């Protein structure tokens, strides 16, 4: 049985793909760009901010605590990647403006978003805050690389999972990379994939490599090595050396074949937090987690805040609040499926929600 890694000298040279074939990450990028530009906002899925306002309130309090740990700088970039309808940012700002006004006046809000439909919804959601505090008027970006210099607090919920991946398959004949041709996979011989954590891979495995996520990890690591900052990522994925095919699609709120009808379904994969952490750590960031979303939110006070709101709500609204908290934190629901990781500058203390020292 073959072993991994193979002798680099025996790795197959890259081969030209068949005419008309498209590398999987290029296919995903094209399909998702069309999907988010043309489909009703979040029509096929629901995210944590839409489930409970407490989610955003807790992350707003998290950001305020991190700001204090930075020494309360008078100017800080407050960014969100993949802001959806703007619900999460609105909930965070509502908490910040009411509870930590000094933090609110230090903020410059920046949103990483490419969809015109989403930008329009975000502007509407944040307009009340921008009317009260000038710095809360959002500035949009197409990527994290154009965020301005200075102290940074970044939040990204269900952002990494939609980034395009490359997919490699180990076969008895060697490594192949998946290309897409006529809505089916075709394999093109290639060298063995290299992951930043250097893990050993079993024979006959599928390996997913998300190069945009690794680039983001390196970008933030390099930034945090010399500028105070913290980034919080919440997504579904794994924090281990697991491999396998995790590509999935939702169309009309139901599972669909990922390669069918490009641009008509939302394509996602499980986030490889192990590789992401390795890339960020090697570039200079300190890594915290990944921990389960349930443990993280409970540590921030999910249940206590939910009960505070429920005590002043109608019976129907109180039930909805408790149901939302359960959905976010219960192990059999989103509590274990989703994981949370923070990247920080090396001199910052452990951020809220994490129970032990930095990940090695």
NORBEL-V622663 format. One record per residue. N is the residue number from 1. NEAR is the number of other C-alpha atoms within 12 Angstrom. Layout:
N|NEAR  N|NEAR
This chain:
1|12  2|17  3|17  4|25  5|23  6|23  7|13  8|16  9|10  10|15  11|21  12|22  13|17  14|17  15|17  16|18  17|22  18|18  19|13  20|15  21|23  22|29  23|32  24|36  25|32  26|24  27|34  28|40  29|27  30|26  31|33  32|33  33|29  34|24  35|33  36|33  37|24  38|20  39|24  40|23  41|27  42|31  43|22  44|22  45|25  46|22  47|33  48|40  49|34  50|30  51|24  52|35  53|33  54|42  55|42  56|37  57|34  58|38  59|45  60|39  61|34  62|37  63|42  64|38  65|27  66|37  67|38  68|27  69|24  70|31  71|19  72|25  73|26  74|21  75|26  76|37  77|38  78|47  79|45  80|47  81|41  82|40  83|45  84|39  85|35  86|40  87|35  88|38  89|49  90|38  91|31  92|40  93|46  94|33  95|28  96|33  97|29  98|20  99|17  100|24  101|21  102|20  103|39  104|37  105|29  106|29  107|39  108|35  109|43  110|39  111|41  112|34  113|34  114|26  115|28  116|25  117|25  118|31  119|31  120|23  121|24  122|36  123|31  124|21  125|28  126|34  127|25  128|20  129|33  130|27  131|15  132|18  133|25  134|19  135|27  136|37  137|30  138|37  139|28  140|30  141|24  142|20  143|25  144|35  145|21  146|18  147|29  148|24  149|22  150|24  151|37  152|40  153|50  154|45  155|41  156|41  157|40  158|34  159|34  160|38  161|39  162|38  163|39  164|35  165|36  166|36  167|39  168|38  169|34  170|36  171|25  172|15  173|20  174|32  175|36  176|34  177|38  178|37  179|34  180|30  181|22  182|17  183|22  184|21  185|26  186|26  187|31  188|32  189|27  190|29  191|25  192|35  193|35  194|27  195|28  196|28  197|25  198|15  199|19  200|21  201|28  202|21  203|24  204|22  205|28  206|27  207|37  208|39  209|40  210|40  211|27  212|28  213|37  214|34  215|27  216|35  217|42  218|30  219|29  220|43  221|34  222|27  223|34  224|36  225|26  226|22  227|27  228|38  229|44  230|50  231|45  232|44  233|42  234|45  235|38  236|34  237|39  238|32  239|30  240|22  241|25  242|23  243|33  244|25  245|24  246|28  247|35  248|24  249|32  250|30  251|27  252|17  253|17  254|17  255|19  256|21  257|21  258|31  259|36  260|25  261|24  262|31  263|25  264|31  265|37  266|44  267|44  268|36  269|37  270|39  271|46  272|42  273|47  274|38  275|38  276|45  277|44  278|34  279|34  280|40  281|36  282|26  283|29  284|28  285|39  286|39  287|44  288|41  289|36  290|41  291|38  292|36  293|41  294|34  295|30  296|39  297|42  298|29  299|23  300|30  301|25  302|36  303|30  304|19  305|27  306|32  307|22  308|16  309|24  310|25  311|17  312|15  313|16  314|12  315|13  316|13  317|18  318|21  319|20  320|23  321|32  322|30  323|22  324|31  325|38  326|29  327|31  328|40  329|34  330|25  331|19  332|15  333|20  334|30  335|30  336|28  337|28  338|39  339|42  340|44  341|47  342|49  343|53  344|46  345|36  346|31  347|23  348|32  349|27  350|28  351|41  352|37  353|34  354|31  355|20  356|17  357|19  358|26  359|25  360|17
